[in-house]
């Protein structure tokens, strides 16, 4: 997990996998990505799609991201962030 993924996990309370647009995983040691700027988690009532479009894509154009269930499987975009976070508690 690279630093952006660790920072998102610390702020948002769930794990993510950052990918290049072609699907390859981003290696943090080879990519100079800006730091995740948020200090507070997005509302539990927002869904994964809201987070992806409102927070991730605006700051990391040219990359994709999967929000992950605790078992590592990608979370559906309509899932509430509170539901995802509950898996990690």
C-alpha positions as CSV (number, residue, x, y, z in Angstrom):
1,X,0.0,0.0,0.0
2,X,1.5,3.3,-1.0
3,X,1.2,6.6,0.9
4,X,-1.9,7.9,-0.8
5,X,-3.7,4.6,-0.1
6,X,-2.5,4.7,3.6
7,X,-3.6,8.3,4.0
8,X,-7.1,7.6,2.5
9,X,-7.4,4.6,4.9
10,X,-6.5,6.8,7.8
11,X,-8.9,9.6,7.0
12,X,-11.8,7.7,5.4
13,X,-11.7,4.4,7.4
14,X,-11.6,2.0,4.5
15,X,-8.9,0.6,2.1
16,X,-8.6,1.5,-1.5
17,X,-6.6,0.2,-4.5
18,X,-5.3,2.9,-6.8
19,X,-4.9,1.9,-10.5
20,X,-3.8,3.3,-13.8
21,X,-6.6,3.7,-16.3
22,X,-5.5,0.5,-18.0
23,X,-6.1,-1.4,-14.8
24,X,-2.5,-1.9,-13.6
25,X,-1.9,-1.3,-9.9
26,X,0.0,1.9,-9.1
27,X,3.2,1.4,-7.4
28,X,3.7,4.1,-4.8
29,X,7.5,4.0,-5.0
30,X,7.3,4.9,-8.8
31,X,4.5,7.4,-8.8
32,X,4.7,10.9,-7.4
33,X,1.1,11.5,-6.4
34,X,0.0,14.5,-4.4
35,X,-1.0,13.8,-0.8
36,X,-4.7,13.1,0.0
37,X,-5.7,16.6,1.3
38,X,-8.7,15.8,3.4
39,X,-8.6,15.7,7.2
40,X,-12.2,14.6,7.9
41,X,-14.0,11.6,6.5
42,X,-16.8,12.1,4.0
43,X,-20.3,11.5,5.5
44,X,-21.4,7.9,6.2
45,X,-24.6,8.7,4.2
46,X,-22.6,9.4,1.0
47,X,-22.0,6.4,-1.3
48,X,-18.8,5.0,-2.9
49,X,-19.6,6.7,-6.2
50,X,-20.0,10.1,-4.5
51,X,-16.6,9.7,-2.8
52,X,-14.8,8.5,-5.9
53,X,-16.1,11.4,-8.0
54,X,-16.1,14.1,-5.4
55,X,-12.8,13.4,-3.7
56,X,-10.6,11.0,-5.6
57,X,-11.1,11.8,-9.3
58,X,-10.8,15.6,-8.8
59,X,-7.4,15.3,-7.2
60,X,-6.0,12.3,-9.1
61,X,-7.0,12.6,-12.7
62,X,-5.6,9.8,-14.9
63,X,-6.1,7.2,-12.2
64,X,-8.9,5.0,-11.0
65,X,-9.6,3.7,-7.6
66,X,-11.5,0.8,-6.0
67,X,-12.9,1.1,-2.5
68,X,-12.3,-2.3,-1.0
69,X,-14.4,-4.6,1.3
70,X,-12.4,-5.9,4.2
71,X,-11.8,-9.1,2.2
72,X,-10.2,-7.1,-0.6
73,X,-13.1,-7.3,-3.1
74,X,-14.2,-4.1,-4.8
75,X,-17.2,-2.3,-3.3
76,X,-20.2,-1.4,-5.6
77,X,-20.6,2.3,-6.2
78,X,-24.0,2.5,-4.7
79,X,-22.8,1.2,-1.3
80,X,-23.0,3.7,1.6
81,X,-19.6,4.7,3.0
82,X,-21.0,4.0,6.5
83,X,-21.7,0.4,5.4
84,X,-18.1,0.0,4.1
85,X,-16.6,1.5,7.3
86,X,-18.6,-0.8,9.5
87,X,-16.7,-3.8,8.0
88,X,-13.4,-2.3,9.3
89,X,-14.6,-1.8,12.9
